[in-house]
């Protein structure tokens, strides 16, 4: 029997599917294939999606809408290397889209990507994983996750990758990460400096540029600058500058060196090796604007250290900066001006830059570039601060007019610095006069109205500097500058408020301006400021005192006291005590009121009608003299000097408000006679005590004579006053009209005449129409020794001429009878 022959082929098992070639033309179908359990299908689907996504941003959005990312995220950790590689490629290419990045952050994909950076992984995986991380590292939260998940170490390791794309992507990711200071410290600990320096020798310019940009960021930290020096990084940077073939890297290289210049130790090392000379030599021949600009910026940053300024001065960096001012590029000029400002902190540099640079800077003030204009005036401010010679150079360079014009600039910084320069120049009298003649006060009105506190402060300070001249104060009044100045007293900024008080104090040194300031509410504001322990300052107190001293009517009404230095002059009036918060009315306003039964306003005007015009033509220097500055005649003046006494008083512009008033008060001829009579009879007396006694008796005789204390209630002065007011049809009564006067009439007349004939006395208001005068008299011992002056209260009512020692029972009784 023969054997059975075996079949040569066997049929496949029934449960095996024959290979099927599928061709799909829709991305949705391919996305569905990402759920396949077959590795080959997954790999080919990812490859197809990569090609589709590479064609444009719209395709990436399409895949996002189809839910491809969720599937791809799972495949990033797939066990099959090919599937994993292709999935990383798709994710990496899609990550350039913002919506994709947003979803990737929500999926927390960074940990999976970092795990793909292991050394054993395929270089393509490295390329696209780092690409995706670089795209995502733009956002802060991703930076934090990369740091927390240990992504810095593998990224730094991959800087040494043989594949340039991996290197470039890793470097770009590190550059973005080190924008955060925490990551800067971390990469320094991970020794990132050596690989970065090696990349400077890369054959790919983009890698070299990124390496320099990264070095520029991390070298902002002093610790990194120290490491750069240890690894000879400064030599590498200087070598790049010396290599003309690498001129496309010079800008970034200078940025790194600029950071190194900020460290004294590093700069000293550069100086010792001749590096600074090399750097300056390179800069002097370079005509590239970006290089010039960055060099100037580097000098600016470095010059904030005093030791570095010395080194830069020794290396004659000023010559380079002055040369930059001559370029045709505004950005370079801006940077050079800023560097000049910084170098001015060195006295020697300020001297060199002032003599040679100020004329150039003044020319640049006419530029239409607002940024340049601001940088230039800032430099001029620093050059002229505490330097009279440089201030003179500005004036000689005809810088005053363009500086005043700069007060209309658009930038607040330009305005404030221009004002500061003009204020610096004002320290010299001839220059100040020149500035005033060119309308500085009119130009300051705009800055006074500024909303910028720095401009407000500088403007107020300038007003204080220029308002020492009467003509300047008159100009400020006429152009409406006092109003905005008074508004600055409300400022919540201490410096603004202090400078405004200072300006008010200076402006208030003449009576016309003082009255206008009071009319605008300066007194009320200053009183409110001085009530606050936090808001008040020395200037606010001095300003209040100055305003009151030059507006004696208001001072007496508010304070109830005039000191011996407060000389009562024509135009003074006593309207009684003004209640706190009440408005103090001008004489013109009071003259318009209807006749009332209230207390009469007592007015002083010992000036003939015809002398009004002559008085108004008095020179500003005389009219602006304050009451404190008015010369007082000494005791024992000779009779022949009396005409001078009578003539001096009218020449002073003590007619507060009358200059701007339509209402002209009538002259008080009786008061003129009183003053003439007192001058003839009392001035010749050689003893001050006897002069006081004689004047008290003189006043009492003109005011109804002595009054018995018991008969005081029968001394009907009120009826006489009512009759005078009725006859005059006015509440304003010249003091010479009063023939029966009580305490406050007599004390006022005593003070008026005493001030005219040179007897020092004060005027004090008490309660219930009480008022008295206080004088200081010198006493002698029986042996003829001079004792300290004693203060006395003068009786002008009961026993005229009787003197009560201040503090005695009789003095107190006289004050409160």
ABEGO torsion letter per residue (X at the ends): XBBBBBBABBBBBAABBBBBBBBBABAAAAAAAAABABAAAAAAAAAAAAAAAAAEAAAAAAAAAAGAAAAAAAAAABABAAAAAAAAAAAAAAAABAAAAAAAAAAGAAAAAAAAABAABBAAAAAAAAAAAAAAAABAAAAAAAAAAGAAAAAAAAAABABAAAAAAAAAAAAAAAABAAAAAAAAAAGAAAAAAAAAABABAAAAAAAAAAAAAAAABAAAAAAAAAAGAAAAAAAAAABAAAAAAAAAAAAAAAAAAABAAAAAAAAAAGAAAAAAAAAAABABAAAAAAAAAAAAAAAABAAAAAAAAAAGAAAAAAAAAABABAAAAAAAAAAAAAAAABAAAAAAAAAAAAAAAAAAAABABAAAAAAAAAAAAAAABGBAAAAAAAAAAGAAAAAAAAAABABAAAAAAAAAAAAAAAABAAAAAAAAAAGAAAAAAAAAABABAAAAAAAAAAAAAAAABAAAAAAAAAAGAAAAAAAAAABABAAAAAAAAAAAAAAAABAAAAAAAAAAGAAAAAAAAAABAAABBAAAAAAAAAAAAABAAAAAAAAGBBBAABBBBBGBBBAEBBBBGBBBBBAAAAAABBBBABBBBBBBBBBBAAAAAAAAABBAAAAABBAAABBBBBBGBBAAAAAAAAAAAAABBABBGAAABABBBBBBAAAAAAAAAAAAAAAABABAAAAAAAAAAAAAAAAGEBBBAAAAAABBAAAAAAAAAAAAGBABBBAAABABBBAAAAAAAAAAAAAAAGBBBBBBBBBGGBBBBBBBBBBBBAAGBBBBBBBBBBBAAABBGBBBBBGBAAAAAAAAX
